[in-house]
Amino acid sequence: MLKNLLNPNVKKKVKVVLTLAVPTVIENFLITIVGFVDTLFVSKIGLHEVSAVGITNAIIAIYIAVFLAMGIGTSSLIAGSIHFFI
């Protein structure tokens, strides 16, 4: 495995994958923080409101995960169709 990472072609591919993946990871982290802050602000109102925000955050997270997966998959298909990784 380490031998493969030293290969220049593999290094280039890893760099491209990380270039695509790191912003997605950062975005997911920031979305999680926004949900946490929403819950924190609403916690001063009441228990039912916190429950509503928690359920809404879970539903939003599912939608975001689905659309991110579709976006990453589409990017991979487009890159493969133009022979970017070859």
Secondary structure, DSSP 8 states (H G I E B T S, - for coil): -HHHHTSHHHHHHHHHHHHHHHHHHHHHHHHHHHHHHHHHHHTTT-HHHHHHHHHHHHHHHHHHHHHHHHHHHHHHHHHHHTTTT-
